Amino acid sequence: MKVLTSKQMKKIDRTAIEELGILGPILMENAGYQIFENILTRFPEVNKEKIVIIAGKGNNGGDGFVVARHLYNHGADPGILLLGSKGEVRGDAAVNLRIADNIGIKIVEVRSPEDWNLKKEKMFHSSVLVDAIFGTGLTKPAEGLYAKVIEDINKSRAYKIAVDIPSGLSSDTFQIIGPCVDADLTVTLAAPKIAHIFPPAECCVGELVVADISIPDFLFDDEDLKLELVEKKTVLPYFKRRKKETHKGSYGHLFIVSGALGKTGAAVMAGKAALKMGAGLVTVGTPESCLPIVARSMVELMTEPLPETSEKTLSSGALKKVVSLLNGKDALMIGPGISTHPSTSEFVLSLIPKINVPVVIDADALNSISSKPDILKSLRKPAILTPHPGEFARLLDISTRDVIEKKLELVPQFAKKYGIFLVLKGYRTIVATPEGQVFINPTGNPGMATAGTGDVLSGMVASMIIQENNLLEAVLAAVYIHGLSGDIGSEKCGEKCLTAGDIIRYLPFAVKQLKS
């Protein structure tokens, strides 16, 4: 499902109207009816509700007038508070305003903050409020009358339904630009927008419903639409039943380089996650003094001792053995818990140009690369980087705050520059391709903000890429099921008590739920 900017949505609307001949009033009718249907689903005895529609003068208000008509025809007695005069409403919205007026729906004009103070009492007595003030085109903070109305809407105890987007939000940013409606439900039209998906703006959206207003799907196939929300149907094919005539070699052999003294847990979790995700064989290479701990953690894991420093981290002397061990392996995962010891960093930087299989680079390996990011251009095979915002900030030599605020620009830029897949971990994990496409993962929860969940994800990603031919789809599937496992774990344990081990524990349940 594509995630659009206001400009992209307007272009699609214009194409539907001007080239396909779908009239504007038809799209407005479809939008209003979909919103009405969502109200009816939540309030079956809608005639018993006190419903107020607060409408602006544009098309968002027009959608609200259609909602009012359908409510009226269904036995309800909705009222409309129009922020402006009837004469200021133009185009398709004016058509639907006139219809609402003609059938007897009460429309109250509100032209100033003082006017609002005299007429807002009806809103405070409502049980359902429909916010139809601004649409997706807003680019500056609401002011004056509009700011006052939004402030009072948020004081109301009514159930609040936003038409397309909560008024006051800009659809093109996930930052809150000014006062905005705190909705319980947002019914967005045709496709989600950026503000619907990422916090802090997402926190004002409430439940999100994407309404079909009969815009043909092929209009969303434009290659310029680079931002996409991952759906269950996208990843489901990668959890299909296995063929009978297979063996462990059919599902790949993964080599993991991970661990150091005090950080063997990272190697353990990555290895366990990779096996649980379906890898045929997993070998963990770890400093020789750490090997007994890793080996005892899971009998199905194979292990290899690697040369170490006096501090029990990987030494630069491990290079020759690791290159040799890559023979016969289908992918490499490197980074969790290896430390940034100078000798370890030297090992990582020396290994990068010699890797001859697809590689997942995470954690301390990323921190080592941050001193020389152009080393990524020497990679001979596809690479997937899985940083959290702090690690990505170090790669770019900027602040973590800048990464969080500009991630939709920075992530695809980095992926294109270095020709890699980049997975920026966090709430709404982002996956960018070397071509600059960006995919947003919808699964996961705040309980996953705990030690080790990134190691688990890296192991799952590495496991999937040795099992599937399509690298992008393998990454998307791993990220999706990782979040879904966390969601199930959160339901069982609660967010506060969720650990990385729970994600591995509930992985089979997530796969089963996905397939059902």
C-alpha positions as CSV (number, residue, x, y, z in Angstrom):
1,M,0.0,0.0,0.0
2,K,1.5,3.3,-1.1
3,V,2.0,6.1,1.4
4,L,1.6,9.5,-0.4
5,T,2.3,13.1,0.0
6,S,-0.4,15.7,-0.6
7,K,1.1,16.5,-4.0
8,Q,1.1,12.9,-5.1
9,M,-2.5,12.4,-3.9
10,K,-3.6,15.5,-5.8
11,K,-1.9,14.2,-8.9
12,I,-3.8,10.9,-8.7
13,D,-7.1,12.7,-8.0
14,R,-6.5,14.9,-11.0
15,T,-5.6,11.9,-13.3
16,A,-8.8,10.1,-12.1
17,I,-10.9,13.1,-12.9
18,E,-9.3,14.5,-16.1
19,E,-8.1,11.4,-17.8
20,L,-10.4,8.6,-16.5
21,G,-13.5,10.7,-16.3
22,I,-14.3,10.0,-12.7
23,L,-16.2,13.2,-11.8
24,G,-15.1,15.1,-8.7
25,P,-18.6,14.8,-7.1
26,I,-18.4,11.0,-7.5
27,L,-15.2,10.9,-5.5
28,M,-16.6,13.2,-2.9
29,E,-19.7,11.1,-2.6
30,N,-17.7,7.9,-2.3
31,A,-15.5,9.5,0.4
32,G,-18.5,10.7,2.4
33,Y,-20.3,7.4,2.2
34,Q,-17.2,5.5,3.4
35,I,-16.9,7.8,6.4
36,F,-20.6,7.3,7.1
37,E,-20.2,3.5,6.9
38,N,-17.4,3.7,9.5
39,I,-19.6,5.8,11.8
40,L,-22.5,3.3,11.4
41,T,-20.2,0.4,12.2
42,R,-19.2,1.9,15.5
43,F,-22.6,3.4,16.3
44,P,-25.3,1.0,14.9
45,E,-28.1,3.0,16.6
46,V,-26.8,6.2,15.0
47,N,-30.2,7.9,15.3
48,K,-29.7,7.9,19.1
49,E,-26.4,9.8,18.8
50,K,-26.0,13.6,18.9
51,I,-23.7,14.2,15.9
52,V,-22.1,17.4,15.0
53,I,-20.0,17.9,11.8
54,I,-17.5,20.8,11.9
55,A,-16.8,21.7,8.3
56,G,-14.3,23.9,6.5
57,K,-15.0,25.7,3.3
58,G,-13.0,23.3,1.0
59,N,-13.4,19.7,-0.2
60,N,-12.8,18.3,3.3
61,G,-15.9,20.2,4.3
62,G,-17.6,18.8,1.2
63,D,-16.9,15.3,2.4
64,G,-18.5,16.3,5.7
65,F,-21.7,17.5,4.0
66,V,-22.0,14.1,2.3
67,V,-21.6,12.4,5.7
68,A,-24.4,14.6,7.1
69,R,-26.7,13.7,4.3
70,H,-26.2,9.9,4.7
71,L,-26.7,10.3,8.5
72,Y,-29.9,12.3,7.9
73,N,-31.2,9.7,5.5
74,H,-30.5,7.0,8.1
75,G,-32.6,8.6,10.7
76,A,-30.0,10.7,12.5
77,D,-30.3,14.4,13.1
78,P,-26.8,15.8,12.4
79,G,-25.9,19.4,12.7
80,I,-23.2,21.3,10.7
81,L,-21.1,24.0,12.1
82,L,-19.6,25.7,9.0
83,L,-16.5,27.7,9.6
84,G,-17.3,30.5,7.2
85,S,-20.3,31.6,5.2
86,K,-22.3,29.4,2.7
87,G,-21.4,31.8,0.0
88,E,-17.6,31.1,0.5
89,V,-18.0,27.4,-0.3
90,R,-17.1,26.6,-3.9
91,G,-17.1,23.7,-6.4
92,D,-18.1,20.2,-5.5
93,A,-18.3,21.1,-1.8
94,A,-20.9,23.8,-2.7
95,V,-23.0,21.2,-4.5
96,N,-23.2,19.0,-1.4
97,L,-23.7,21.9,0.9
98,R,-26.7,23.0,-1.2
99,I,-28.2,19.4,-1.0
100,A,-27.7,19.3,2.8
101,D,-29.4,22.7,3.1
102,N,-32.3,21.7,0.8
103,I,-33.2,18.5,2.7
104,G,-33.3,20.4,6.0
105,I,-30.0,19.7,7.7
106,K,-29.3,22.6,10.1
107,I,-26.2,24.5,9.1
108,V,-24.8,27.2,11.4
109,E,-22.3,29.6,10.0
110,V,-19.4,30.6,12.2
111,R,-17.3,33.5,10.9
112,S,-15.1,34.6,13.8
113,P,-13.7,33.4,17.2
114,E,-16.4,35.5,18.8
115,D,-19.0,33.9,16.7
116,W,-17.6,30.5,17.7
117,N,-17.9,31.3,21.4
118,L,-21.6,32.0,20.9
119,K,-22.3,28.9,18.9
120,K,-20.0,26.1,20.1
121,E,-22.3,24.9,22.8
122,K,-23.9,22.4,20.4
123,M,-20.5,20.8,19.9
124,F,-20.0,20.2,23.6
125,H,-23.4,18.4,23.8
126,S,-22.5,16.0,21.0
127,S,-21.6,12.3,21.4
128,V,-20.0,12.1,18.0
129,L,-17.9,14.8,16.4
130,V,-16.8,14.7,12.7
131,D,-13.8,16.8,12.0
132,A,-14.1,18.0,8.3
133,I,-12.1,21.3,8.6
134,F,-8.9,20.8,6.7
135,G,-7.8,18.2,4.3
136,T,-4.3,16.9,3.4
137,G,-3.1,20.2,1.8
138,L,-2.4,22.1,5.0
139,T,1.2,23.3,5.2
140,K,1.2,25.9,8.0
141,P,-0.1,26.0,11.5
142,A,-3.8,26.6,12.1
143,E,-4.4,30.1,13.4
144,G,-7.2,32.4,14.6
145,L,-10.7,30.9,14.4
146,Y,-9.3,27.5,13.3
147,A,-6.9,27.2,16.2
148,K,-9.7,28.1,18.7
149,V,-12.0,25.5,17.2
150,I,-9.4,22.8,17.3
151,E,-8.6,23.6,20.9
152,D,-12.3,23.2,21.8
153,I,-12.7,20.0,19.8
154,N,-10.0,18.5,21.9
155,K,-11.8,19.5,25.1
156,S,-14.9,17.7,24.0
157,R,-15.7,14.3,25.4
158,A,-17.3,13.2,22.1
159,Y,-15.9,10.4,19.9
160,K,-13.9,12.3,17.3
161,I,-13.7,11.2,13.7
162,A,-11.3,12.9,11.3
163,V,-12.1,13.1,7.6
164,D,-8.9,12.1,5.7
165,I,-6.5,13.6,8.3
166,P,-6.9,15.3,11.8
167,S,-7.2,19.0,11.1
168,G,-4.1,20.9,11.9
169,L,-1.7,18.1,10.8
170,S,0.3,18.4,7.6
171,S,0.1,15.2,5.6
172,D,3.7,15.6,4.3
173,T,5.5,15.4,7.7
174,F,5.2,13.4,10.8
175,Q,6.1,16.4,12.9
176,I,3.2,18.3,14.6
177,I,3.3,21.8,13.0
178,G,0.7,23.4,15.3
179,P,-2.6,22.8,17.1
180,C,-4.3,19.7,15.7
181,V,-7.3,17.5,16.4
182,D,-6.7,14.5,18.6
183,A,-8.9,12.0,16.8
184,D,-10.3,8.7,18.0
185,L,-10.7,7.5,14.4
186,T,-9.3,8.8,11.1
187,V,-10.8,7.6,7.8
188,T,-8.3,8.5,5.2
189,L,-9.1,8.5,1.5
190,A,-7.6,6.2,-1.1
191,A,-4.1,5.9,0.6
192,P,-2.4,6.7,3.9
193,K,-0.3,9.8,4.2
194,I,3.1,10.3,6.0
195,A,1.4,11.9,9.0
196,H,-0.8,8.9,9.5
197,I,2.2,6.5,9.9
198,F,4.9,8.0,12.1
199,P,4.8,9.6,15.5
200,P,4.4,12.2,16.9
201,A,1.7,13.0,14.3
202,E,0.5,9.5,14.2
203,C,-0.4,9.8,17.9
204,C,-3.2,12.2,16.9
205,V,-4.7,9.9,14.3
206,G,-6.3,7.3,16.6
207,E,-7.5,4.2,14.7
208,L,-6.7,4.5,11.0
209,V,-9.0,3.2,8.3
210,V,-8.0,3.5,4.6
211,A,-11.2,4.0,2.6
212,D,-11.6,2.9,-1.0
213,I,-13.2,5.7,-2.9
214,S,-13.0,3.9,-6.3
215,I,-9.7,5.2,-7.6
216,P,-8.3,2.4,-9.8
217,D,-5.3,0.6,-8.3
218,F,-3.1,1.1,-11.3
219,L,-2.9,4.8,-10.6
220,F,-0.8,3.9,-7.6
221,D,1.8,1.9,-9.7
222,D,3.8,5.0,-10.6
223,E,7.5,4.4,-10.1
224,D,7.8,7.9,-8.6
225,L,5.7,6.7,-5.6
226,K,8.7,5.4,-3.5
227,L,7.1,5.1,-0.1
228,E,5.1,2.0,0.7
229,L,3.5,0.4,3.8
230,V,4.1,-3.4,4.0
231,E,1.0,-5.5,4.0
232,K,0.3,-9.0,5.2
233,K,-0.3,-10.1,1.6
234,T,3.2,-8.9,0.7
235,V,5.0,-11.2,3.1
236,L,2.6,-14.2,3.3
237,P,4.0,-16.0,0.3
238,Y,7.3,-16.4,2.1
239,F,5.8,-18.5,4.8
240,K,4.3,-21.1,2.5
241,R,4.4,-24.8,3.2
242,R,7.7,-26.4,2.4
243,K,8.1,-29.0,-0.4
244,K,8.5,-32.6,0.8
245,E,11.7,-33.4,-1.2
246,T,14.0,-31.1,0.7
247,H,16.8,-31.3,3.3
248,K,18.7,-29.0,5.6
249,G,20.9,-27.9,2.7
250,S,17.8,-26.7,0.9
251,Y,17.4,-23.9,3.4
252,G,21.0,-22.6,3.4
253,H,24.0,-22.4,5.7
254,L,24.5,-19.1,7.6
255,F,27.7,-18.1,9.2
256,I,27.4,-15.6,12.1
257,V,30.4,-13.7,13.5
258,S,29.4,-12.4,16.8
259,G,30.2,-12.1,20.5
260,A,33.0,-11.0,22.9
261,L,33.6,-11.4,26.6
262,G,30.4,-10.2,28.4
263,K,28.5,-10.0,25.1
264,T,28.0,-13.7,24.2
265,G,24.2,-13.2,24.6
266,A,24.2,-11.3,21.3
267,A,25.7,-14.3,19.5
268,V,23.3,-16.7,21.2
269,M,20.2,-14.7,20.3
270,A,21.2,-14.1,16.7
271,G,21.9,-17.8,16.2
272,K,18.7,-19.0,17.9
273,A,16.7,-16.5,15.9
274,A,18.2,-17.6,12.6
275,L,17.5,-21.3,13.3
276,K,14.0,-20.6,14.5
277,M,13.4,-18.6,11.4
278,G,14.0,-21.7,9.3
279,A,17.7,-21.7,8.3
280,G,18.9,-25.2,7.5
281,L,22.3,-24.7,9.2
282,V,23.8,-22.0,11.4
283,T,27.4,-21.7,12.5
284,V,28.5,-19.1,15.0
285,G,32.1,-17.9,14.9
286,T,33.1,-16.3,18.2
287,P,36.2,-15.6,20.2
288,E,37.6,-18.9,21.4
289,S,37.2,-18.2,25.1
290,C,33.5,-17.3,24.4
291,L,32.8,-20.5,22.5
292,P,31.7,-22.8,25.4
293,I,29.0,-20.3,26.5
294,V,27.6,-20.0,22.9
295,A,27.9,-23.8,22.3
296,R,25.9,-24.6,25.5
297,S,23.1,-22.2,24.6
298,M,21.5,-24.3,21.9
299,V,22.6,-27.7,20.8
300,E,21.4,-27.2,17.2
301,L,24.0,-24.4,16.7
302,M,27.4,-25.2,15.3
303,T,30.3,-23.1,16.5
304,E,33.8,-22.1,15.4
305,P,36.5,-20.7,17.7
306,L,38.2,-17.5,16.3
307,P,41.5,-15.8,17.3
308,E,41.0,-13.3,20.0
309,T,42.7,-10.3,21.7
310,S,43.8,-10.3,25.3
311,E,40.5,-8.6,26.1
312,K,38.6,-11.6,24.6
313,T,37.4,-9.9,21.5
314,L,37.9,-10.8,17.9
315,S,41.4,-10.0,16.8
316,S,42.6,-8.9,13.4
317,G,44.2,-12.3,13.2
318,A,40.8,-13.9,12.7
319,L,40.6,-12.6,9.1
320,K,42.2,-15.5,7.4
321,K,40.1,-18.1,9.2
322,V,36.8,-16.2,8.7
323,V,37.5,-15.9,4.9
324,S,38.2,-19.6,4.8
325,L,35.0,-20.4,6.8
326,L,32.9,-18.5,4.3
327,N,33.5,-21.2,1.7
328,G,30.4,-23.2,1.4
329,K,28.2,-20.7,3.3
330,D,25.3,-18.9,1.8
331,A,25.4,-15.7,3.8
332,L,27.3,-13.9,6.5
333,M,26.0,-12.0,9.5
334,I,28.5,-9.9,11.4
335,G,28.4,-7.4,14.3
336,P,26.3,-8.2,17.4
337,G,28.4,-8.0,20.5
338,I,31.8,-8.0,18.8
339,S,33.0,-4.7,20.4
340,T,34.9,-1.8,18.8
341,H,38.3,-2.9,20.1
342,P,40.9,-1.5,17.7
343,S,42.0,-5.0,16.6
344,T,38.3,-6.0,16.1
345,S,37.6,-2.9,14.0
346,E,40.7,-3.7,11.9
347,F,39.3,-7.2,11.4
348,V,35.9,-5.8,10.2
349,L,37.4,-3.3,7.8
350,S,39.8,-5.8,6.3
351,L,37.0,-8.4,5.9
352,I,34.5,-6.2,4.1
353,P,36.2,-6.3,0.7
354,K,36.8,-10.0,0.9
355,I,33.2,-11.1,1.6
356,N,31.9,-13.2,-1.3
357,V,28.4,-13.9,-0.1
358,P,25.4,-11.7,0.9
359,V,26.0,-10.1,4.2
360,V,24.0,-8.6,7.1
361,I,26.0,-6.0,8.9
362,D,24.8,-4.9,12.3
363,A,25.7,-3.4,15.7
364,D,29.5,-3.1,16.4
365,A,30.4,-3.9,12.9
366,L,28.5,-0.8,11.8
367,N,30.3,1.2,14.5
368,S,33.6,0.1,13.1
369,I,32.6,1.0,9.6
370,S,31.5,4.5,10.7
371,S,35.2,5.5,10.7
372,K,35.4,4.6,7.0
373,P,31.9,4.3,5.5
374,D,33.2,4.3,1.9
375,I,34.5,0.8,2.6
376,L,30.9,-0.2,1.8
377,K,31.6,0.5,-1.8
378,S,34.0,-2.4,-1.9
379,L,31.4,-5.0,-1.1
380,R,31.2,-7.6,-3.8
381,K,27.8,-9.1,-2.9
382,P,24.5,-7.6,-1.7
383,A,24.6,-6.2,1.8
384,I,21.9,-5.4,4.3
385,L,22.7,-2.9,7.1
386,T,20.5,-3.0,10.2
387,P,21.3,0.0,12.3
388,H,19.3,1.6,15.0
389,P,19.1,5.4,14.9
390,G,22.2,5.9,17.0
391,E,24.3,3.6,14.8
392,F,23.0,5.2,11.7
393,A,23.9,8.6,13.1
394,R,27.4,7.5,13.6
395,L,27.6,6.3,10.0
396,L,26.5,9.7,8.9
397,D,28.4,11.6,11.5
398,I,25.3,13.5,12.5
399,S,23.1,13.6,15.7
400,T,20.6,10.9,16.5
401,R,17.9,13.6,16.6
402,D,18.7,14.5,13.0
403,V,18.3,10.9,12.0
404,I,14.9,10.6,13.6
405,E,13.6,13.9,12.1
406,K,15.0,13.4,8.6
407,K,14.9,9.6,8.3
408,L,12.6,9.5,5.2
409,E,15.2,11.5,3.3
410,L,18.5,10.1,4.9
411,V,17.7,6.4,4.7
412,P,17.0,6.1,0.9
413,Q,19.9,8.5,0.2
414,F,22.4,6.3,2.1
415,A,21.0,3.1,0.5
416,K,21.3,4.6,-3.0
417,K,24.8,6.1,-2.4
418,Y,26.3,2.8,-1.2
419,G,24.1,0.4,-3.2
420,I,22.9,-1.5,-0.1
421,F,19.7,-2.4,1.6
422,L,19.2,-0.4,4.8
423,V,16.9,-1.4,7.7
424,L,16.5,1.5,10.1
425,K,15.2,-0.2,13.3
426,G,12.7,1.3,15.6
427,Y,8.9,1.9,15.8
428,R,7.8,1.8,12.1
429,T,11.1,0.2,11.0
430,I,12.1,1.5,7.5
431,V,13.6,-0.7,4.8
432,A,15.3,1.2,1.9
433,T,16.5,-0.4,-1.4
434,P,19.6,0.5,-3.5
435,E,17.1,2.0,-6.0
436,G,15.7,4.4,-3.3
437,Q,12.4,2.6,-2.6
438,V,11.3,2.9,1.0
439,F,9.1,0.4,2.8
440,I,7.5,1.0,6.2
441,N,6.8,-1.9,8.6
442,P,3.5,-1.8,10.4
443,T,4.2,-4.4,13.1
444,G,5.9,-4.0,16.4
445,N,5.4,-2.1,19.7
446,P,7.3,-0.1,22.3
447,G,7.9,-3.2,24.4
448,M,10.5,-4.2,21.8
449,A,12.7,-1.3,22.9
450,T,14.9,-3.6,25.0
451,A,18.3,-5.2,24.8
452,G,18.8,-7.9,22.2
453,T,15.8,-7.3,19.9
454,G,18.1,-5.9,17.2
455,D,20.3,-9.0,17.4
456,V,17.2,-11.2,17.0
457,L,16.1,-9.2,14.0
458,S,19.5,-9.4,12.3
459,G,19.5,-13.2,12.8
460,M,16.0,-13.4,11.3
461,V,16.9,-11.2,8.3
462,A,20.1,-13.3,7.6
463,S,18.1,-16.5,7.9
464,M,15.5,-15.3,5.4
465,I,18.0,-14.2,2.8
466,I,19.5,-17.7,2.6
467,Q,16.1,-19.2,2.1
468,E,14.6,-16.9,-0.5
469,N,15.7,-15.7,-3.9
470,N,14.2,-12.3,-3.7
471,L,16.4,-10.3,-1.3
472,L,14.0,-7.4,-0.7
473,E,11.0,-9.7,0.0
474,A,13.1,-11.8,2.3
475,V,14.1,-8.7,4.3
476,L,10.5,-7.4,4.4
477,A,9.2,-10.7,5.6
478,A,11.8,-11.0,8.4
479,V,11.1,-7.4,9.6
480,Y,7.3,-8.0,9.5
481,I,7.3,-11.3,11.4
482,H,9.8,-9.9,13.9
483,G,7.4,-7.1,14.8
484,L,4.4,-9.5,14.8
485,S,6.3,-11.8,17.2
486,G,6.8,-8.8,19.4
487,D,3.2,-7.9,19.2
488,I,2.1,-11.4,20.3
489,G,4.7,-11.4,23.0
490,S,3.4,-8.0,24.2
491,E,-0.1,-9.5,24.4
492,K,1.1,-12.4,26.5
493,C,3.6,-10.7,28.7
494,G,2.8,-7.0,28.5
495,E,5.1,-4.4,26.9
496,K,7.0,-3.7,30.1
497,C,8.1,-7.3,30.6
498,L,8.8,-8.1,27.0
499,T,12.4,-9.3,26.3
500,A,14.3,-10.3,23.1
501,G,14.0,-13.9,24.1
502,D,10.2,-13.6,24.0
503,I,10.3,-12.6,20.4
504,I,12.1,-15.8,19.5
505,R,9.7,-17.8,21.8
506,Y,6.6,-16.4,20.1
507,L,8.0,-16.6,16.5
508,P,6.2,-19.9,15.8
509,F,2.9,-18.3,16.9
510,A,3.5,-15.3,14.7
511,V,4.1,-17.5,11.7
512,K,1.0,-19.5,12.5
513,Q,-1.1,-16.4,12.9
514,L,0.2,-15.0,9.6
515,K,-0.7,-18.1,7.7
516,S,-4.2,-18.3,9.3
